[in-house]
Amino acid sequence: MSRASRRPRAAALALTALAALGLSTLTTGPAQAASVTTWDRVAQCESTGNWSYYKASWPYYGGLQISRSTWEAYGGTQYAPLPHQATKQQQILTAERILAGQGTGAWPRCNAGLGTDHADPYPGSGTPVSAAGDLFHATRLVDGNWTAFSPLNGYAGATYFNGSQEAIAATPDGSTQTVATGSDGNLYHTARYPNGSWTGWAPMDGYAGATRFAAQGAAIAGMPNGDSQVMALGRDGKIYHNARYKAGTWQGWMQIGDWGAQKIAAAGLPGGSMQAVIVGNDGNLYHAVRLADGTWQSWNGVAGLGSATFQAKDVAIAGLPNGDSQLVAVGADGKIYHNTRFASGTWQGWAPLDGYGGAAGFQAGSVAITGMPNGDTQLLAVGNDGIAYHNARYSSGSWQGWWSTGFGAQKVAIAGMPDGGAQMVIARS
């Protein structure tokens, strides 16, 4: 948050709670870019144009007066630990991401034309500028602290990976596997090793000998034996399955029946089975199990909240160490609901989640859930204010409550790690 956007904490909580209830007009819509001239005007208002501004007792830094937490959340630490230690250009490039994620409201008294000037600040300089849809990664450590969101490198040397859908899963060795639909509509894969290094993106082979797999969406599940399984919706809307073995080789795509779907999610279970849920073409939720021997049970409709079926806009599923699975879904009313499928195959039933700051419900556009080794689950969701929020459900059944990451997002994904941490991949707004 910039210096100019400070306000009393109680007021900030009240505004965000109203946004969670659906009053999204309280926030300013994301902008995309602004020229150096406009950023100079903002800096003149914020810091009298002092791009090295620093005061030990003051929590805002640099020419644009950006806080440490915002600098970290929007990837500024790729340049320097704090804004005033970065160059003017690096501060502006980070401010571009803040502008895209939070809109001009990040500088309410000093926005100086940010809402109307959409020019690239450094055209022809060869300095890439992040755009909406670029993927960012962060880790929630075991102690509950978060690392900064940092951009994922793109395919074939690109600075950013721009995509429309992403999913992440953990494997027992502490690696994560990520799949994402690139801006070309094709499915890509990357892995992050326990030491923090990445394999880099590679396009996935297509179905039946095709060079690429064009996908509307995908999900990935980490398995107890170190494999990972991928579910995808092809451009034909049909459902496909693939597996990446622990050794790094791939099984190849298989079409799963003749069903079509709009959304898909998957989770690995302790016994080696996998569960998948889809939002069908009729808008209803359906659930199926892939047994450890590779055979599939049939798709079955998931009962609704007091109705025969559950209509949904988005869905996510997590497997737990005791064999249960937990689902979160964005209902037809735009609110998040939670359900549990017990290891016995029975269902607990849907319940709405409380909203942020005491709101009655949480309006969301995207939702993700992951199981943790201790039986907890962790959630991410994109509120209708365009910000990513985090929550946790403890193994006792109680909830931590929503916490704002402050990061503007379109879609979220989360994976629980064997050490009790979690990793997130977010497509920024």
PLY file of the C-alpha trace (Angstrom):
ply
format ascii 1.0
element vertex 429
property float x
property float y
property float z
element edge 428
property int vertex1
property int vertex2
end_header
0.00 0.00 0.00
1.40 3.42 -0.83
1.81 6.17 1.78
-1.14 8.07 0.33
-3.49 5.12 0.73
-3.11 4.79 4.51
-6.31 4.81 6.50
-7.35 3.65 10.00
-7.29 -0.14 10.31
-10.93 -0.35 11.32
-11.97 1.55 8.20
-9.88 -0.72 6.01
-11.48 -3.82 7.52
-14.96 -2.40 7.07
-14.42 -1.58 3.42
-12.97 -4.99 2.62
-15.78 -6.73 4.45
-18.30 -4.82 2.35
-16.40 -5.82 -0.77
-16.60 -9.46 0.30
-20.35 -9.05 0.54
-20.52 -8.04 -3.10
-20.15 -4.24 -3.05
-17.24 -4.30 -5.46
-17.87 -0.71 -6.54
-15.98 0.38 -3.42
-12.68 -0.52 -5.08
-11.05 0.98 -8.14
-10.73 -1.38 -11.10
-7.23 -2.45 -12.14
-5.32 -0.28 -14.59
-2.57 -1.68 -16.80
0.27 0.82 -17.29
1.35 4.45 -17.09
4.14 6.50 -18.64
7.28 7.57 -16.82
5.99 11.16 -16.92
2.90 10.14 -14.96
4.93 8.14 -12.46
7.17 11.19 -12.00
4.08 13.21 -11.08
3.04 10.55 -8.58
6.52 10.57 -7.07
6.53 14.36 -6.86
3.29 14.20 -4.87
4.38 11.27 -2.69
8.05 12.07 -1.94
8.82 15.38 -3.71
10.43 13.24 -6.39
13.01 11.62 -4.12
13.41 8.09 -5.48
15.85 7.25 -2.64
13.52 8.42 0.12
14.16 6.60 3.40
13.38 7.46 7.02
14.05 4.93 9.77
10.77 5.53 11.59
8.65 5.67 8.43
7.17 2.46 6.93
7.04 3.67 3.30
9.99 3.83 0.96
11.25 5.25 -2.28
9.83 7.73 -4.73
6.37 6.15 -4.77
6.24 5.48 -1.02
5.60 1.74 -1.19
5.43 -0.33 2.00
7.69 -3.32 2.59
4.79 -5.80 2.49
3.47 -4.46 -0.82
6.96 -4.38 -2.31
7.40 -8.03 -1.35
3.90 -9.08 -2.46
4.38 -7.63 -5.94
7.83 -9.03 -6.61
9.96 -5.97 -5.85
12.52 -8.07 -3.99
13.75 -9.41 -7.33
15.44 -5.99 -7.59
16.25 -4.98 -4.00
15.13 -5.72 -0.42
13.34 -2.35 -0.12
12.01 0.16 -2.69
14.47 2.99 -1.94
17.36 0.58 -2.63
16.08 -0.09 -6.17
16.51 2.13 -9.20
13.77 4.46 -10.37
13.02 2.10 -13.25
12.76 -0.90 -10.93
10.44 1.01 -8.61
8.24 1.95 -11.54
8.16 -1.62 -12.89
7.05 -2.88 -9.47
4.51 -0.05 -9.22
3.13 -1.23 -12.57
2.27 -4.57 -10.95
0.72 -2.81 -7.96
-1.33 -0.63 -10.32
-2.50 -3.70 -12.23
-3.37 -5.54 -9.02
-4.88 -2.77 -6.86
-5.82 -0.06 -9.32
-5.34 3.65 -8.77
-6.71 3.29 -5.23
-3.17 2.37 -4.15
-2.36 6.10 -4.56
-5.74 7.80 -3.91
-4.41 11.33 -3.28
-1.47 11.17 -5.68
-2.69 9.13 -8.65
-1.89 11.99 -11.07
-3.55 10.48 -14.13
-2.82 6.80 -13.45
-6.38 5.90 -14.42
-6.16 7.41 -17.91
-2.50 7.02 -18.94
-2.01 3.43 -20.14
1.35 3.82 -21.88
4.25 1.39 -21.48
6.68 3.31 -19.24
9.74 1.92 -21.02
8.82 1.23 -24.67
11.62 -0.20 -26.74
13.92 -0.50 -23.73
13.90 -4.28 -23.81
12.65 -4.30 -20.20
9.63 -6.62 -20.03
6.59 -5.37 -18.16
4.34 -7.82 -16.36
0.76 -8.08 -17.61
-2.51 -9.48 -16.36
-2.41 -13.29 -16.43
1.30 -13.59 -15.57
1.94 -16.33 -13.01
3.48 -15.57 -9.61
4.66 -18.00 -6.92
4.92 -17.71 -3.13
5.43 -20.03 -0.18
3.60 -20.03 3.13
6.22 -21.30 5.55
5.56 -23.75 8.37
5.54 -20.91 10.90
2.80 -19.10 8.98
5.04 -16.44 7.42
4.94 -15.85 3.68
7.69 -15.34 1.15
7.25 -12.61 -1.43
5.29 -13.33 -4.60
7.79 -13.67 -7.43
7.07 -14.07 -11.15
7.61 -17.45 -12.76
9.95 -17.32 -15.72
8.26 -17.92 -19.06
8.70 -20.53 -21.74
11.78 -20.51 -23.98
13.53 -17.67 -22.15
10.56 -15.34 -21.74
10.59 -13.20 -18.59
7.01 -14.07 -17.61
4.63 -16.98 -18.14
1.25 -15.66 -19.16
-1.63 -18.07 -18.77
-5.34 -18.42 -18.22
-5.46 -21.49 -15.95
-2.98 -23.04 -13.51
-2.82 -25.88 -10.99
-0.12 -27.04 -8.55
0.44 -30.27 -6.61
3.10 -31.52 -4.19
4.89 -34.88 -4.20
6.40 -36.67 -1.18
9.99 -35.60 -1.94
9.08 -31.93 -1.44
8.84 -31.07 -5.13
5.86 -29.37 -6.73
4.41 -29.99 -10.16
2.60 -27.18 -11.95
0.52 -27.24 -15.12
-0.83 -24.14 -16.82
-2.61 -23.17 -20.00
-0.43 -20.65 -21.79
-1.59 -17.63 -23.73
-1.38 -19.79 -26.87
-4.06 -22.09 -25.41
-1.70 -25.04 -24.97
-0.87 -26.91 -21.78
2.59 -26.56 -20.19
4.33 -28.23 -17.25
7.09 -27.20 -14.84
8.49 -28.66 -11.63
10.05 -26.95 -8.61
12.62 -28.98 -6.69
12.97 -28.87 -2.88
16.02 -26.58 -3.22
13.85 -23.95 -4.92
15.12 -24.42 -8.49
12.74 -24.94 -11.40
12.92 -27.24 -14.41
11.42 -24.57 -16.66
8.26 -24.83 -18.71
7.84 -27.53 -21.33
4.83 -27.92 -23.64
2.90 -31.11 -23.08
2.41 -33.52 -25.95
-1.08 -33.70 -27.37
-3.64 -36.47 -27.56
-3.37 -39.24 -30.15
-0.07 -37.99 -31.59
-0.86 -34.28 -31.69
2.12 -31.97 -31.15
0.45 -29.92 -28.40
-2.46 -30.33 -26.00
-4.88 -27.44 -26.35
-6.74 -27.12 -23.06
-9.57 -25.13 -21.57
-8.41 -26.03 -18.07
-6.44 -28.61 -16.10
-5.88 -30.03 -12.63
-2.97 -31.94 -11.12
-2.81 -34.31 -8.15
0.29 -35.46 -6.28
0.32 -39.16 -5.47
1.85 -41.06 -2.51
4.30 -42.96 -4.75
5.80 -39.76 -6.19
3.82 -39.76 -9.43
1.45 -36.97 -10.34
-1.77 -37.26 -12.31
-3.18 -34.62 -14.62
-6.79 -34.11 -15.59
-7.54 -31.74 -18.46
-10.42 -30.39 -20.47
-9.57 -30.44 -24.15
-10.70 -27.81 -26.61
-13.51 -30.22 -27.48
-14.70 -29.93 -23.86
-14.00 -33.61 -23.21
-12.16 -34.96 -20.15
-8.65 -36.40 -20.48
-6.20 -38.03 -18.07
-2.41 -38.25 -18.05
0.23 -39.27 -15.50
3.77 -38.05 -14.91
5.76 -40.84 -13.33
8.26 -40.16 -10.56
11.09 -40.74 -13.05
9.84 -37.81 -15.16
8.33 -39.79 -18.03
4.71 -39.45 -19.11
1.99 -42.05 -19.55
0.19 -40.21 -22.37
-3.34 -38.89 -22.65
-6.46 -41.01 -22.41
-10.00 -39.75 -22.92
-12.24 -40.50 -19.93
-15.64 -41.45 -21.33
-17.77 -39.05 -23.35
-18.48 -36.55 -20.61
-17.92 -32.85 -21.16
-17.18 -30.26 -18.49
-16.57 -26.57 -17.83
-14.25 -26.89 -14.79
-12.20 -29.73 -13.33
-10.31 -30.46 -10.10
-8.42 -33.49 -8.78
-6.81 -34.77 -5.57
-4.63 -37.75 -4.67
-5.60 -39.96 -1.72
-3.33 -41.98 0.63
-4.22 -45.37 -0.84
-3.15 -44.38 -4.36
-6.60 -43.53 -5.67
-7.50 -40.17 -7.13
-10.75 -38.25 -6.88
-11.95 -35.80 -9.51
-14.80 -33.33 -9.55
-16.18 -31.42 -12.51
-18.63 -28.67 -13.20
-20.60 -30.36 -15.96
-21.96 -28.63 -19.03
-25.27 -28.41 -17.17
-23.57 -26.45 -14.36
-23.94 -29.28 -11.83
-21.12 -30.82 -9.82
-20.11 -34.44 -10.47
-17.62 -36.65 -8.63
-15.67 -39.74 -9.72
-12.89 -41.95 -8.32
-9.91 -43.36 -10.20
-8.89 -46.45 -8.25
-5.27 -47.34 -7.55
-5.38 -50.00 -10.28
-6.26 -47.37 -12.89
-9.94 -48.20 -13.31
-12.60 -45.50 -13.01
-15.85 -45.46 -11.13
-18.70 -43.66 -12.85
-19.47 -39.96 -12.43
-22.11 -39.23 -9.82
-23.92 -35.98 -9.13
-23.08 -34.22 -5.88
-26.20 -33.36 -3.90
-26.88 -29.67 -3.37
-27.69 -27.55 -0.37
-31.26 -28.69 0.15
-31.60 -29.67 -3.51
-30.90 -32.66 -5.71
-27.81 -31.15 -7.35
-25.23 -28.47 -6.61
-24.87 -25.76 -9.24
-21.37 -24.31 -9.28
-19.13 -21.85 -11.08
-15.81 -23.20 -9.77
-14.66 -26.15 -7.67
-11.58 -27.51 -5.90
-10.85 -30.73 -3.99
-8.20 -31.83 -1.48
-7.25 -35.26 -0.17
-6.52 -35.79 3.54
-4.29 -38.32 5.35
-7.31 -40.14 6.84
-8.81 -40.83 3.40
-11.41 -38.08 3.54
-11.59 -35.43 0.84
-12.78 -31.86 1.21
-14.38 -29.75 -1.49
-14.91 -26.05 -1.85
-17.08 -24.64 -4.61
-18.32 -21.29 -5.78
-22.07 -21.72 -5.91
-24.50 -20.26 -8.40
-24.92 -17.31 -5.99
-21.18 -16.55 -6.23
-20.46 -17.57 -2.61
-18.02 -20.22 -1.38
-19.36 -23.47 0.11
-17.54 -26.37 1.80
-18.24 -30.10 1.89
-16.51 -33.26 3.07
-16.60 -36.69 1.46
-15.64 -39.17 4.14
-13.43 -42.17 3.45
-16.55 -44.32 3.75
-18.05 -42.60 0.69
-20.71 -40.65 2.59
-20.98 -36.88 2.43
-21.20 -34.31 5.22
-23.19 -31.80 3.17
-22.57 -28.23 2.02
-22.15 -25.27 4.33
-21.44 -21.65 3.35
-18.14 -20.13 4.47
-18.11 -16.93 6.48
-16.80 -13.88 4.69
-13.86 -11.64 5.42
-14.01 -9.41 8.48
-17.25 -10.93 9.77
-19.22 -10.74 6.52
-22.07 -13.24 6.13
-20.58 -14.92 3.05
-17.52 -14.83 0.83
-18.10 -13.84 -2.78
-15.41 -15.36 -4.99
-14.38 -15.80 -8.58
-11.79 -18.56 -8.11
-11.12 -21.02 -5.29
-8.42 -23.56 -4.38
-7.91 -26.02 -1.50
-5.15 -28.36 -0.37
-4.74 -30.99 2.32
-1.96 -30.77 4.93
-0.03 -33.58 6.65
-1.65 -32.79 10.04
-5.20 -33.07 8.67
-5.77 -29.33 8.23
-6.72 -27.81 4.89
-5.65 -24.46 3.47
-7.64 -22.39 0.99
-7.07 -19.56 -1.45
-9.83 -17.55 -3.07
-10.13 -14.49 -5.27
-12.65 -12.12 -3.73
-14.90 -10.00 -5.88
-12.54 -7.10 -5.09
-9.94 -8.93 -7.20
-7.62 -9.73 -4.25
-6.37 -13.18 -3.24
-7.35 -14.30 0.29
-6.10 -17.21 2.42
-7.97 -19.34 4.96
-7.42 -22.59 6.86
-9.73 -25.26 8.21
-8.21 -27.06 11.16
-8.54 -30.81 11.62
-10.93 -30.07 14.50
-13.37 -28.51 12.02
-12.84 -24.90 13.14
-11.73 -22.16 10.75
-8.86 -19.70 10.95
-10.72 -17.00 9.02
-9.79 -15.12 5.86
-6.60 -13.12 5.55
-5.90 -10.78 2.64
-2.64 -11.38 0.78
-3.00 -7.95 -0.82
-2.16 -9.51 -4.20
-4.44 -8.85 -7.15
-5.42 -12.13 -8.79
-7.56 -13.74 -11.47
-7.07 -17.38 -10.50
-5.39 -19.19 -7.61
-3.85 -22.60 -6.92
-2.33 -24.04 -3.73
-0.42 -27.19 -2.74
0.28 -28.46 0.78
3.88 -29.58 1.31
5.16 -32.58 3.30
6.91 -30.25 5.78
3.66 -28.43 6.62
4.24 -25.41 4.40
2.24 -24.56 1.29
3.04 -23.17 -2.15
0.81 -20.92 -4.20
0.67 -20.09 -7.89
-1.47 -17.08 -8.76
-2.41 -15.58 -12.11
-2.23 -11.86 -11.40
-4.90 -9.37 -12.37
0 1
1 2
2 3
3 4
4 5
5 6
6 7
7 8
8 9
9 10
10 11
11 12
12 13
13 14
14 15
15 16
16 17
17 18
18 19
19 20
20 21
21 22
22 23
23 24
24 25
25 26
26 27
27 28
28 29
29 30
30 31
31 32
32 33
33 34
34 35
35 36
36 37
37 38
38 39
39 40
40 41
41 42
42 43
43 44
44 45
45 46
46 47
47 48
48 49
49 50
50 51
51 52
52 53
53 54
54 55
55 56
56 57
57 58
58 59
59 60
60 61
61 62
62 63
63 64
64 65
65 66
66 67
67 68
68 69
69 70
70 71
71 72
72 73
73 74
74 75
75 76
76 77
77 78
78 79
79 80
80 81
81 82
82 83
83 84
84 85
85 86
86 87
87 88
88 89
89 90
90 91
91 92
92 93
93 94
94 95
95 96
96 97
97 98
98 99
99 100
100 101
101 102
102 103
103 104
104 105
105 106
106 107
107 108
108 109
109 110
110 111
111 112
112 113
113 114
114 115
115 116
116 117
117 118
118 119
119 120
120 121
121 122
122 123
123 124
124 125
125 126
126 127
127 128
128 129
129 130
130 131
131 132
132 133
133 134
134 135
135 136
136 137
137 138
138 139
139 140
140 141
141 142
142 143
143 144
144 145
145 146
146 147
147 148
148 149
149 150
150 151
151 152
152 153
153 154
154 155
155 156
156 157
157 158
158 159
159 160
160 161
161 162
162 163
163 164
164 165
165 166
166 167
167 168
168 169
169 170
170 171
171 172
172 173
173 174
174 175
175 176
176 177
177 178
178 179
179 180
180 181
181 182
182 183
183 184
184 185
185 186
186 187
187 188
188 189
189 190
190 191
191 192
192 193
193 194
194 195
195 196
196 197
197 198
198 199
199 200
200 201
201 202
202 203
203 204
204 205
205 206
206 207
207 208
208 209
209 210
210 211
211 212
212 213
213 214
214 215
215 216
216 217
217 218
218 219
219 220
220 221
221 222
222 223
223 224
224 225
225 226
226 227
227 228
228 229
229 230
230 231
231 232
232 233
233 234
234 235
235 236
236 237
237 238
238 239
239 240
240 241
241 242
242 243
243 244
244 245
245 246
246 247
247 248
248 249
249 250
250 251
251 252
252 253
253 254
254 255
255 256
256 257
257 258
258 259
259 260
260 261
261 262
262 263
263 264
264 265
265 266
266 267
267 268
268 269
269 270
270 271
271 272
272 273
273 274
274 275
275 276
276 277
277 278
278 279
279 280
280 281
281 282
282 283
283 284
284 285
285 286
286 287
287 288
288 289
289 290
290 291
291 292
292 293
293 294
294 295
295 296
296 297
297 298
298 299
299 300
300 301
301 302
302 303
303 304
304 305
305 306
306 307
307 308
308 309
309 310
310 311
311 312
312 313
313 314
314 315
315 316
316 317
317 318
318 319
319 320
320 321
321 322
322 323
323 324
324 325
325 326
326 327
327 328
328 329
329 330
330 331
331 332
332 333
333 334
334 335
335 336
336 337
337 338
338 339
339 340
340 341
341 342
342 343
343 344
344 345
345 346
346 347
347 348
348 349
349 350
350 351
351 352
352 353
353 354
354 355
355 356
356 357
357 358
358 359
359 360
360 361
361 362
362 363
363 364
364 365
365 366
366 367
367 368
368 369
369 370
370 371
371 372
372 373
373 374
374 375
375 376
376 377
377 378
378 379
379 380
380 381
381 382
382 383
383 384
384 385
385 386
386 387
387 388
388 389
389 390
390 391
391 392
392 393
393 394
394 395
395 396
396 397
397 398
398 399
399 400
400 401
401 402
402 403
403 404
404 405
405 406
406 407
407 408
408 409
409 410
410 411
411 412
412 413
413 414
414 415
415 416
416 417
417 418
418 419
419 420
420 421
421 422
422 423
423 424
424 425
425 426
426 427
427 428
